[in-house]
Amino acid sequence: MKVLGLETSCDETGVAVYDTERGLLADALYSQIDIHAEYGGVVPELASRDHVRKTLPLIDQVLAQSGIDRADIDGVAYTAGPGLVGALMVGATLGRAIAAGLGVPALGVHHMEGHLLAPMLADREGGAVPEYPFVALLVSGGHTQLVRVDGLGAYSLLGESLDDAAGEAFDKTAKMLGLPYPGGPHVAKLAEQGNPSRFEFPRPMVKQGGLDFSFSGLKTHTLTTVRACEAGGALSDQDRADIARAFETAAVDTLVIKCRRALKQEGLTRLVMAGGVSANVRLRAALEVKLSKEGGEVFYPPLKLCTDNGAMIAYAGALRLAAGEADGPDAEVRPRWPMTELAAPKAAA
């Protein structure tokens, strides 16, 4: 079964073709970073307009790379939520129109389920993939969640951020330090030159137990430190690097502590990490070191599939389409959509 996947939940246009027999045939991604950078964040109307402009050319591109025609498509998967409503509507409208024209089923896919399943695509590149059950850390600009995964659609929320997501905290820290948007990769790069012992930042919500997160206090502590340094004059390059290092270390430590706690609570040894922040090198290294000492394993997608992409939507859609799911006449996009509302496909239940 060949599935066309469309990802348009925010500021990246992703298109891919996944074949249930041959794996990922092709994928392409267009990022709108340059468009939104001057505003310091995503402008929803601009994002929607650019999806309109870029999606069809990307579809033509991936079909050419796949060596197939539109008539060879057996189903279309698109991101139905969560995300920006206008951006979601672009992908949903186009995906359903293509499916209707071809006489094949369409299916709206949950964006975070796509991220959660993205590590499964590593097997086509010779990487290891996790077996169910496992704990998943979904960590991005919009989400920070710990989820127990017992199978496709069998999800139990263990903990989530009560305020800012980890990726959002990275972006806001970058803005405080005068770094470009999106800030996560720039903070991580700057942190490499930082002195790890100059500042000690708090690890929020790690002492009181539980699996929820809170990054607003860490963000506030960062701002307080920036202002304290600025009291003696403009921030030096070393000040900025030292603050970046302290922030990143605190954020990574917090995520690692919560992941280890979740695995122990659930009696599991496998951790899946997905979402944009899962590309952070220090986070990957810390989890690998800690979990390997405790008999655990950590899995994550190939780097190119950590951020939003069409491949994860095509793959997640293929699994559910192959199990008999498809949009009904009342299908709609859902800007807010708790992943716990998902269910296993009836054919897989």
C-alpha positions, 0 to 999 in steps of 0.5 A, a space after each residue: 500500500 502506497 500512502 502519500 503523507 502531508 504535514 502542514 501543522 505549523 511552519 514546515 511543509 512536509 510531503 512523503 510517500 511510504 510503501 508498506 512493502 518497500 518502506 519510505 520511498 521519498 520525502 521532502 521538506 520545506 521550512 519557513 524559518 526565513 519567513 518567520 525569523 524576522 518576527 521572532 516566531 510563527 505568524 499563522 497567516 503567513 504559514 498558511 499562505 506558504 503551505 498553499 504555495 509549496 505543497 503541490 510542488 513538493 507532491 510532484 517532487 516526491 512522486 518523481 523521486 519515488 518513481 510512481 504516478 499519482 494513480 499509483 497512490 493507494 491512500 492519503 494521510 494528512 495532519 489533522 491536528 494538533 496545530 495551527 488551524 489555518 495550516 491544518 486546513 491547507 493540508 486537510 483540504 488538499 489531501 482530501 481533494 487528491 484522495 477524492 480525485 483518485 478514488 482512494 481513502 484519506 485519513 487525518 493523522 494525529 501529529 504527535 502520533 506521527 512523532 511517536 512512531 517516527 523512530 520505527 522508520 529507522 529500520 529501513 536505515 539499518 537502525 534498531 526499532 523498539 518493541 511494545 511496550 515502551 515509554 515515549 518522551 515527546 519533546 518539541 516546541 509545542 509539547 513535552 509529554 511522557 506516554 506509555 505505549 502498549 501498541 498502536 493507539 494504546 496510549 496512557 499519558 504519564 506526565 506533561 508540561 504544566 506550562 511551557 514546553 521544553 522546546 518553547 523554553 529553548 526558543 525563549 532563552 535564545 531570544 533572551 540571548 539575542 540568538 536567531 529563531 528557532 532557538 533550540 539549535 543555536 542555544 545548543 551550539 552556543 552552550 558548547 563554549 560555555 563554562 559548566 560550573 559558572 552558573 547552577 540553574 534549578 531542575 524544576 519539579 524533580 524533588 516533589 515526585 511525579 512525572 509532570 514538567 514545568 519550564 516556566 520557572 527555569 525560563 524566569 531564572 534564565 531571565 534573572 541571570 541575564 539581567 544580573 549580568 547586564 547590570 555590569 554592562 552588555 552581555 559578553 560572548 562568554 556570559 551568553 555561552 555560560 548562560 546557554 550551557 547552564 540552561 541546557 544542562 538544567 533542561 536536559 537533567 530535568 528530562 533525564 530524571 523524569 524519563 528514568 522515573 517513568 521507566 521505573 514506575 512502569 516497570 519498563 526498560 525501553 524509552 522512545 524519544 521523538 520531537 524536535 528537541 530529541 535532536 539535542 546531542 547532549 540530551 541523547 548522550 545523557 539518556 544513553 549513558 544513564 539508561 545503559 547503566 540501568 539496563 535500559 535502551 533509548 530509541 529515536 528517529 534519524 536526525 532528519 525526522 526529528 522535526 516535523 516531516 511528511 514521512 512520519 505522517 505517511 507512516 502513521 497513516 499507512 498503519 491505520 489505513 492498512 487496518 481499515 481506518 478512513 475519514 468519514 464525511 464529517 472529518 475535520 481538523 482539530 487544533 487541540 487534540 489530546 493524544 489520549 483520545 486516540 484508539 487502536 484500529 479496530 482491525 488491530 484491536 
